[in-house]
């Protein structure tokens, strides 16, 4: 289990990487209608289209630029507990 205490971008990235490596060909559902997926040893995020397919116009490598160091979470999350919940209770899609 990933702890919200002293959470860092690197710890979260490594947790995403481990989950996605253990579930090849699947994407991890995250907040805001987005998914994370692994390709060529890189982690990408994108939004899902209304039909559940990947919106290719939104695909991009995840970046520390969207990380909130003050709250130890993504900028779009209210706190680190919300951020780790997606890893500790993963939901995958094909």
VENCOR-V679592 format. One record per pair of residues at least 12 apart in sequence whose C-alpha atoms are under 10 Angstrom apart, sorted by the first residue. I is the first residue (numbers start at 0). J is the second residue. Records with the same first field share a line. If there is no record, write none. Layout:
# VENCOR-V679592
I = J, J
This chain:
# VENCOR-V679592
0 = 14, 83, 84, 86, 87, 88
1 = 14, 80, 82, 83, 84, 85, 86, 87
2 = 79, 80, 82, 83, 84, 86, 87
3 = 70, 71, 72, 78, 79, 80, 81, 82, 83, 84
4 = 71, 79, 80, 83
5 = 68, 70, 71, 79
6 = 68, 70, 71, 72, 79, 80, 82, 83
7 = 63, 66, 67, 68, 70, 71, 72, 73, 79
8 = 62, 63, 64, 65, 66, 67, 68, 71, 72, 73
9 = 63
11 = 71, 72, 73, 82, 83, 86
12 = 41, 42, 61, 62, 63
13 = 42
14 = 83, 86, 87
15 = 27, 35, 36, 37, 42, 85, 86, 89
16 = 35, 36, 37, 40, 41, 42
17 = 37, 86
18 = 36, 37, 86, 87, 89, 91
19 = 35, 36, 37, 38, 42, 91
20 = 36, 37, 38, 40
22 = 36, 37, 91, 92, 93
23 = 36, 37, 38, 93
24 = 36, 37, 38, 91, 92, 93
25 = 37, 90, 91, 92, 93
26 = 43, 44, 53, 89, 90, 91, 92, 93
27 = 44, 85, 86, 89, 90, 91, 92, 93
28 = 44, 45, 46, 47, 85, 86, 89, 90, 91, 92
29 = 44, 45, 46, 82, 84, 85, 86, 89, 90, 91
30 = 46, 75, 76, 81, 82, 85
31 = 45, 46, 47, 75, 76
32 = 45, 46, 47, 48, 49, 51
33 = 45, 46, 47, 48, 53, 54, 57, 58
34 = 46, 47, 53, 58, 90, 91, 92
35 = 58, 59, 60, 61, 91
36 = 58, 60, 61, 91, 92
37 = 60
38 = 60
41 = 60, 61
42 = 59, 60, 61, 62
43 = 57, 58, 59, 60, 61, 62
44 = 57, 58, 59, 60, 61, 62
45 = 57, 58, 59, 60, 61
46 = 58
51 = 92
52 = 93
67 = 79
